[in-house]
Amino acid sequence: MQAVFLDKGTFSDNVDLPAPTGVTDYITYDDTPRALIIERCQNADIIITNKVQISAEVIANLPKLKLIQLTATGMNNVDQEACAAHNVTLYNVAGYAVKSVPEHTFMLMLNAMRAGLHYHNKVIDGTWVENGNFCLLDIPLIDLEDKTLGIIGIGTIGKRVTDIARAFGMTVLWAEHQGRTPRNDDYTAFDEVLACADVISLHCPLNDATKHLINKDTLAKMTKKPLLINVARGGIVDSQALTDAIHSEQILGYGSDVFEQEPIAEDDPLLSLGEHPRVIFSPHNAWGSKSAQETLWKMLSKQVSDFINQAQ
């Protein structure tokens, strides 16, 4: 079977991505523009992709296609109705970043709370030398211990973040879905979490219910002026409302690995926060520790091989 990997360049160069067992013709591209998808996949039985948009038109024009295998958990870049209509199987991969994403969450959190990038720059640009003191403390350092962390999205990653937070001595609140009564004593009403948390961390999927979940109205309910962390999806946060809230000191800061458009749009208002001491961004790589990438590829390879065995 022929497998075409459309965007191998989304993985690190030092991670080996061999053809899954059963694939006899393995073609890889670092990236694939939308206009070239059909041409490159005309003979493909299997498409492997991370974030390339696979539309209904693409699927309809690939009669040999049997499987679309995503190298990610989210599947909103593929037209799932078209897959069903054309008898194309769609697989994703889940659970590969249960170490990488939580650790990245705390990298963002600690950097923002302790103004890590701000102080790094003050060492490099000569400000510390000019100041003359043995230490520089122009931005307060904030400890995590005794702070309240509100988590929105209680899956495997949210639960791992909970464990790490408790090790730091934080109190953790799990937010119930917006507008719902808490299902049990483990959960706290959504609005109460917004009001009580010193840090709010987003780990929920992007869907109709969570699109711009963090907006002007919900930001106004964050009475403790928390730090917000987003390692979920960029569209969960209204970028303009969030930017306005930081400029007006309505919230403390923002650490984000994800954005509404990726790579980030040149006119994204979040870019105006680049010099803020409690803002830190990363380019959607929280998932991508070397071990997480290797784990993902092992899981993916088994799925593809099992599919091929079942198809024969």
C-alpha positions in Angstrom: 0.0 0.0 0.0 1.1 3.5 -0.7 1.2 6.0 2.2 1.8 9.7 1.7 2.9 11.8 4.6 1.9 15.4 3.7 3.6 17.4 6.4 6.6 15.5 7.9 8.1 18.9 8.6 5.9 19.3 11.7 8.1 16.7 13.4 11.6 17.3 14.7 14.5 16.4 12.3 16.1 14.2 14.9 13.0 11.9 15.3 13.0 8.8 13.2 9.6 8.3 11.4 9.9 5.0 9.4 7.2 3.6 7.3 4.7 1.5 9.3 4.8 -2.2 8.7 2.7 -3.1 5.6 3.4 0.1 3.8 5.2 -0.8 0.6 5.5 2.7 -1.0 6.2 5.5 1.5 6.4 9.1 0.2 7.0 12.1 2.5 6.8 15.8 2.1 7.9 18.5 4.6 4.7 20.4 3.8 1.9 20.3 1.2 0.0 23.3 -0.1 -3.7 22.8 -0.5 -3.4 23.0 -4.3 -1.0 20.0 -4.4 -2.9 17.6 -2.1 -4.8 15.8 -4.8 -1.9 15.6 -7.2 0.5 14.1 -4.5 -2.1 11.7 -3.2 -3.6 10.4 -6.4 -2.3 6.9 -5.9 -2.4 6.9 -2.1 -4.2 4.3 -0.1 -3.2 6.1 3.1 -2.7 9.8 3.9 -0.7 10.7 7.0 -1.0 14.3 8.1 -0.8 16.5 11.1 -2.5 19.7 10.2 -3.1 19.8 6.4 -6.8 20.6 5.7 -8.4 17.6 4.0 -11.7 18.8 2.5 -14.6 17.0 1.0 -13.4 17.9 -2.4 -10.0 16.3 -1.8 -11.6 13.1 -0.5 -14.0 12.9 -3.4 -11.1 13.2 -5.9 -9.0 10.4 -4.3 -10.8 7.2 -5.3 -8.0 4.9 -4.0 -7.9 6.5 -0.6 -8.8 4.1 2.3 -7.4 5.7 5.4 -6.5 9.1 6.7 -4.2 8.8 9.7 -3.7 11.9 11.7 -0.6 12.5 13.7 -2.6 14.5 16.3 -5.6 14.2 18.5 -7.8 16.9 17.1 -9.6 16.0 13.9 -11.2 19.3 12.8 -8.8 19.6 9.8 -10.6 16.7 8.1 -14.1 16.6 6.7 -15.5 13.7 8.7 -18.8 13.5 6.8 -17.0 13.2 3.5 -14.9 10.4 5.0 -18.0 8.5 5.9 -19.6 9.1 2.6 -16.6 7.8 0.7 -15.9 4.9 3.0 -12.6 6.4 4.2 -11.5 5.5 7.7 -10.2 8.3 9.9 -7.8 7.7 12.8 -6.3 10.1 15.2 -3.7 9.5 18.0 -4.4 10.3 21.6 -2.5 10.0 24.8 1.0 10.5 23.5 1.7 13.9 25.2 0.6 13.1 28.7 4.0 14.1 30.0 5.0 16.8 27.5 1.9 19.0 27.6 1.6 19.2 31.4 5.3 19.9 31.8 5.0 22.7 29.2 2.0 24.0 31.1 4.2 24.6 34.1 7.0 26.0 32.0 4.6 28.7 30.8 3.1 29.2 34.3 6.4 29.5 36.1 7.9 31.8 33.5 4.9 34.2 33.8 4.6 34.1 37.6 8.4 34.7 38.0 8.8 37.0 35.0 11.4 34.7 33.6 11.8 36.2 30.1 11.8 39.7 31.6 14.7 38.9 33.9 16.6 36.9 31.3 16.5 40.0 29.0 17.7 42.2 31.9 20.7 40.1 32.3 21.5 40.1 28.6 20.8 43.7 27.8 23.0 45.2 30.6 20.2 46.4 32.8 21.4 44.4 35.8 25.0 45.7 35.5 23.7 49.2 35.2 21.6 48.7 38.3 24.6 47.7 40.3 22.8 45.6 42.9 23.6 41.9 43.5 20.0 41.1 42.5 17.3 42.8 40.4 13.6 42.7 41.6 11.7 45.3 39.6 8.9 42.8 38.8 7.5 40.8 41.8 8.2 37.1 41.9 5.0 35.1 42.6 5.1 31.6 44.2 2.8 28.8 43.1 2.5 27.4 46.6 -0.8 28.3 48.3 -2.3 29.6 45.1 -5.5 28.2 43.6 -5.4 26.7 40.1 -8.6 26.4 38.1 -8.5 23.8 35.4 -11.0 23.9 32.5 -10.9 20.5 30.7 -10.5 17.5 32.9 -9.1 14.8 30.7 -5.8 12.9 31.0 -3.7 16.0 30.7 -5.9 18.1 33.0 -5.6 15.3 35.7 -1.8 15.2 35.3 -1.6 19.0 35.6 -3.6 18.5 38.8 -1.0 16.1 40.2 1.9 18.5 39.5 0.0 21.5 40.9 -0.6 19.7 44.1 3.1 18.8 44.4 3.7 22.6 44.2 1.3 23.1 47.1 -1.5 24.5 45.0 -5.2 24.1 45.6 -6.9 22.7 42.5 -10.4 23.4 41.3 -11.9 21.4 38.4 -14.4 23.5 36.5 -17.7 22.0 35.5 -19.0 22.8 32.0 -20.2 26.4 31.7 -23.9 26.7 32.8 -24.1 23.3 34.4 -24.5 22.1 37.9 -21.3 20.4 39.2 -21.7 16.6 38.5 -20.2 15.6 41.8 -18.0 16.9 44.6 -14.9 16.8 42.5 -16.1 19.6 40.3 -16.8 23.3 41.0 -19.2 25.6 39.2 -17.6 27.3 36.2 -18.2 30.8 37.3 -17.0 30.0 40.8 -13.7 28.7 39.4 -13.3 32.0 37.4 -13.8 34.0 40.6 -11.6 32.0 42.9 -8.6 31.0 40.8 -5.2 32.7 40.9 -4.2 30.7 37.8 -6.6 29.3 35.2 -5.3 26.6 32.8 -7.2 25.6 29.7 -7.1 21.9 28.6 -10.5 21.6 26.9 -11.3 20.8 23.2 -12.3 23.5 20.7 -16.0 23.0 19.7 -19.1 25.1 19.4 -19.5 25.2 23.2 -15.9 26.4 23.8 -15.3 28.8 20.9 -14.3 32.0 22.6 -15.1 30.6 26.0 -12.7 33.1 27.4 -14.2 36.4 26.3 -15.0 39.9 27.6 -17.8 38.5 29.8 -15.9 35.6 31.3 -12.8 37.7 31.8 -14.9 40.1 33.8 -15.7 37.3 36.3 -12.1 36.7 37.1 -12.1 38.8 40.2 -8.7 37.7 41.5 -7.0 38.9 38.3 -5.5 35.5 37.5 -2.8 34.3 35.2 -4.3 32.5 32.2 -2.6 29.5 30.5 -3.7 28.1 27.2 -2.3 24.8 25.9 -5.6 23.7 24.4 -6.6 25.6 21.2 -6.3 29.2 20.3 -9.9 29.6 19.4 -11.0 29.0 23.0 -9.7 32.5 23.8 -11.0 35.8 22.2 -7.6 37.3 21.4 -8.8 40.9 21.4 -10.7 40.6 24.7 -7.7 38.9 26.3 -5.3 41.5 25.0 -7.5 44.3 26.3 -7.8 42.6 29.7 -4.0 42.5 30.1 -3.5 46.0 28.9 -6.1 47.2 31.4 -4.6 45.0 34.2 -7.8 43.1 34.5 -5.8 39.8 34.6 -2.2 39.2 35.5 -0.8 37.7 32.3 -1.0 35.1 29.6 1.0 32.0 28.7 -0.1 30.4 25.4 1.1 27.7 23.1 -1.8 28.0 20.7 -3.4 30.8 18.6 -6.5 31.3 16.5 -4.3 31.2 13.3 -1.2 29.2 13.2 1.5 30.4 12.5 0.2 33.4 14.3 -1.3 36.1 12.1 0.7 39.3 11.7 -2.3 41.3 12.9 -3.1 39.1 15.9 -3.6 41.6 18.8 -1.7 39.2 21.1 1.5 40.3 19.5 1.1 43.7 21.2 1.9 41.9 24.5 5.4 40.8 23.5 7.2 43.0 26.0 4.8 42.3 28.9 6.8 40.7 31.8 4.1 38.1 32.5 3.3 37.1 28.9 5.1 34.1 27.3 4.3 32.4 24.0 5.5 29.2 22.3 4.8 28.1 18.7 2.3 25.2 19.3 5.0 22.8 20.4 3.8 21.8 23.9 3.0 18.3 22.5 6.4 17.8 20.9 9.0 16.6 23.4 11.3 14.1 21.7 9.8 11.2 23.8 6.3 12.3 23.0 7.0 12.3 19.2 8.5 8.9 19.4 5.6 7.6 21.4 3.2 9.1 18.9 4.9 7.4 16.0 4.9 4.0 17.6 1.1 4.4 18.3 0.4 5.6 14.8 2.5 2.9 13.2 0.6 0.2 15.0 -2.7 1.7 14.0 -1.7 1.9 10.3 -0.3 -1.7 10.3 -3.4 -3.1 12.0 -5.5 -1.3 9.4 -3.5 -2.8 6.6 -3.7 -6.3 8.1 -7.5 -6.0 8.5 -7.9 -4.7 4.9 -6.0 -7.6 3.4 
